[in-house]
């Protein structure tokens, strides 16, 4: 019996999936002069990993980021416990699921400041 928490499937059977990219802000990005590189996570309801990759690659191409590695990490998304942001517990999983359902996708950019080495950049 699987006791792992999970997001609900949509009526058509699609599940919430996540893909992580290693990126750096492009010159068009507002944080270009502040952030060196990081992990861009994209969540989408997708029927398969192939569907997720195809659609997420299209979104990435439209965003102000440069992919710094062909390596990606793909998985079925699972909820995580609330985290503390500014001293308040924040339900990140609820926000991700809500955004994916309402606008079709959700994004999170976890970045490192200028001067950090790209060699230390690892997927979560």
Buried (B, 14 or more C-beta within 10 A) or exposed (E): EEEEEEBEEBEEEBBBBBBBBBBBBEEEBEBEEEBBBBBBBBBBBBEEEEBBBEBBBEBBEEBEBBBBEEEBBBEBBEBEEEEEEEEEEEBBBEEBBEBBBEEEBBBBBEBBEEEBEEEEBEEE
